[in-house]
Amino acid sequence: MSQADDPHEHDDAAAASGAGTKPGAVARADADAAGVALAVVGAGRMGGAVILGALRAGGLHAADLGVFHPDPERRAALATRFGVRPLDDAGVHRAERVLIAVKPQSFERVAPLIARRHAGYVSLMAGVTLATLAKRLGSARVVRAMPNLGARVGASATALAWTPETTEDDLRFARALFRGCGTVYDVPENLFDAFTGLSGSGPAFAALVAESLADGGVRVGFHRDVARDLARQVLLATARLLETTDPAAIKDEVASPGGTAIAGVRTLERHRLRFALIDAIEAASERAGELSGNGKGS
Ligand SMILES: NC(=O)c1ccc[n+]([C@@H]2O[C@H](COP(=O)([O-])OP(=O)(O)OC[C@H]3O[C@@H](n4cnc5c(N)ncnc54)[C@H](OP(=O)(O)O)[C@@H]3O)[C@@H](O)[C@H]2O)c1
């Protein structure tokens, strides 16, 4: 697995997408004729986060992006919400590339509506393999991505895998798209379930830790709001420290001899926090495998 961290990727995205066109009447007319650079099918939590990331990073302009929803009212509302273009069936078919961000269970229903030979697709659906995507979409130009909710604040770790038929432009485009949401890693597809278990699901586990720390704060006498603030600040400070320092070194620095932190660490060891977290990652990875049909239990 390697981190694809090219500082020129935003420029590459602009080139790949035909961006550089400023939003406005002329750009819109061009996009109408040629199709948007990216049609988003499923502008929910994650699809919406990717749209905002792309706009924030500046690789794509609002006029380059469109959202599709089968319900025209919902489509118009989503387009207004993100400030991008509403797309009907024909609009999706004219788009240069399509981002699929619906629930995996919806894919079988959605695929025939958006399938187009030779089109470029990016999917962020958990558990839907490149082979399945290529088969259902009728195009082998498919990039599979696994972001996490951090995309909403530009802090996602996103895994990318792709088919051999994916073009250099497709890949540059996908990398730039997810660089707008955080950091991009090239990951072999056989590690996608593991990546989903740790990174895709991880914000839920970290949030549980934050919630529990806040509960601890309430237990020792803080009001809920203050306890939540303090818990958030602890995680934020630790995340920043982790950018340059090994986790064990941070723990060792805080835990002075006979002090408060080592007393708490001992309690966490007694309650097997490490085991619980290791087991959670394994369970989440196995569940991802079940969803993609690779799992032992499916
Ligand atoms: N959430 C995460 O942390 C996370 C992390 C990694 C990957 N993912 C993946 O991201 C995908 C979406 O998850 P999510 O959490 O963002 O779900 P979500 O918030 O429910 O978003 C799904 C969106 O798809 C729309 N939709 C449903 N049917 C559609 C259709 N036929 N055409 C166009 N749009 C349609 C839904 O619109 P309505 O609301 O009108 O039904 C909704 O806005 C999933 O495949 C998931 O595996 C999620």
The ligand as an SDF file (V2000), in Angstrom:
LIG
                    3D

 48 52  0  0  0  0  0  0  0  0999 V2000
  -21.0410    6.7680    5.5770 N   0  0  0  0  0  0  0  0  0  0  0  0
  -19.7830    6.3580    5.6370 C   0  0  0  0  0  0  0  0  0  0  0  0
  -19.0650    6.5570    6.6310 O   0  0  0  0  0  0  0  0  0  0  0  0
  -19.1810    5.6370    4.4400 C   0  0  0  0  0  0  0  0  0  0  0  0
  -17.7960    5.3570    4.4200 C   0  0  0  0  0  0  0  0  0  0  0  0
  -17.2570    4.7320    3.2920 C   0  0  0  0  0  0  0  0  0  0  0  0
  -18.0740    4.3800    2.2160 C   0  0  0  0  0  0  0  0  0  0  0  0
  -19.4050    4.6360    2.2970 N   0  0  0  0  0  0  0  0  0  0  0  0
  -20.2690    4.2230    1.1800 C   0  0  0  0  0  0  0  0  0  0  0  0
  -20.9430    5.3460    0.6820 O   0  0  0  0  0  0  0  0  0  0  0  0
  -22.2030    4.9330    0.1140 C   0  0  0  0  0  0  0  0  0  0  0  0
  -23.2980    5.8670    0.5760 C   0  0  0  0  0  0  0  0  0  0  0  0
  -23.3640    5.8160    1.9870 O   0  0  0  0  0  0  0  0  0  0  0  0
  -23.9440    7.0670    2.7950 P   0  0  0  0  0  0  0  0  0  0  0  0
  -23.6130    6.8160    4.2060 O   0  0  0  0  0  0  0  0  0  0  0  0
  -23.5050    8.3360    2.1310 O   0  0  0  0  0  0  0  0  0  0  0  0
  -25.5190    6.8290    2.5330 O   0  0  0  0  0  0  0  0  0  0  0  0
  -26.6670    7.9370    2.3570 P   0  0  0  0  0  0  0  0  0  0  0  0
  -26.3760    9.1270    3.1770 O   0  0  0  0  0  0  0  0  0  0  0  0
  -27.9490    7.2020    2.5760 O   0  0  0  0  0  0  0  0  0  0  0  0
  -26.5700    8.3550    0.8160 O   0  0  0  0  0  0  0  0  0  0  0  0
  -27.1310    7.6150   -0.2440 C   0  0  0  0  0  0  0  0  0  0  0  0
  -27.7830    8.6140   -1.1840 C   0  0  0  0  0  0  0  0  0  0  0  0
  -28.1870    7.9240   -2.3670 O   0  0  0  0  0  0  0  0  0  0  0  0
  -29.4230    8.4980   -2.7910 C   0  0  0  0  0  0  0  0  0  0  0  0
  -30.0890    7.5580   -3.6890 N   0  0  0  0  0  0  0  0  0  0  0  0
  -30.8230    6.4700   -3.4010 C   0  0  0  0  0  0  0  0  0  0  0  0
  -31.2300    5.8610   -4.5330 N   0  0  0  0  0  0  0  0  0  0  0  0
  -30.7420    6.6010   -5.5770 C   0  0  0  0  0  0  0  0  0  0  0  0
  -30.8000    6.4900   -6.9860 C   0  0  0  0  0  0  0  0  0  0  0  0
  -31.4720    5.4880   -7.5950 N   0  0  0  0  0  0  0  0  0  0  0  0
  -30.1610    7.4050   -7.7270 N   0  0  0  0  0  0  0  0  0  0  0  0
  -29.4850    8.4300   -7.1480 C   0  0  0  0  0  0  0  0  0  0  0  0
  -29.3970    8.5990   -5.8180 N   0  0  0  0  0  0  0  0  0  0  0  0
  -30.0140    7.6870   -5.0290 C   0  0  0  0  0  0  0  0  0  0  0  0
  -30.1570    8.7090   -1.4880 C   0  0  0  0  0  0  0  0  0  0  0  0
  -31.2150    9.6250   -1.6830 O   0  0  0  0  0  0  0  0  0  0  0  0
  -32.5430    9.5360   -0.7310 P   0  0  0  0  0  0  0  0  0  0  0  0
  -32.0790   10.0600    0.5890 O   0  0  0  0  0  0  0  0  0  0  0  0
  -33.5330   10.3810   -1.4190 O   0  0  0  0  0  0  0  0  0  0  0  0
  -32.9220    8.0860   -0.6890 O   0  0  0  0  0  0  0  0  0  0  0  0
  -29.0360    9.2630   -0.6080 C   0  0  0  0  0  0  0  0  0  0  0  0
  -28.9290   10.6740   -0.7620 O   0  0  0  0  0  0  0  0  0  0  0  0
  -22.4280    3.4910    0.5430 C   0  0  0  0  0  0  0  0  0  0  0  0
  -22.2730    2.6380   -0.5570 O   0  0  0  0  0  0  0  0  0  0  0  0
  -21.3670    3.2370    1.5800 C   0  0  0  0  0  0  0  0  0  0  0  0
  -20.8740    1.9100    1.5310 O   0  0  0  0  0  0  0  0  0  0  0  0
  -19.9850    5.2740    3.3700 C   0  0  0  0  0  0  0  0  0  0  0  0
  1  2  1  0
  2  3  2  0
  2  4  1  0
  4  5  1  0
  4 48  2  0
  5  6  2  0
  6  7  1  0
  7  8  2  0
  8  9  1  0
  8 48  1  0
  9 10  1  0
  9 46  1  0
 10 11  1  0
 11 12  1  0
 11 44  1  0
 12 13  1  0
 13 14  1  0
 14 15  2  0
 14 16  1  0
 14 17  1  0
 17 18  1  0
 18 19  2  0
 18 20  1  0
 18 21  1  0
 21 22  1  0
 22 23  1  0
 23 24  1  0
 23 42  1  0
 24 25  1  0
 25 26  1  0
 25 36  1  0
 26 27  1  0
 26 35  1  0
 27 28  2  0
 28 29  1  0
 29 30  1  0
 29 35  2  0
 30 31  1  0
 30 32  2  0
 32 33  1  0
 33 34  2  0
 34 35  1  0
 36 37  1  0
 36 42  1  0
 37 38  1  0
 38 39  2  0
 38 40  1  0
 38 41  1  0
 42 43  1  0
 44 45  1  0
 44 46  1  0
 46 47  1  0
M  CHG  2   8   1  16  -1
M  END
$$$$
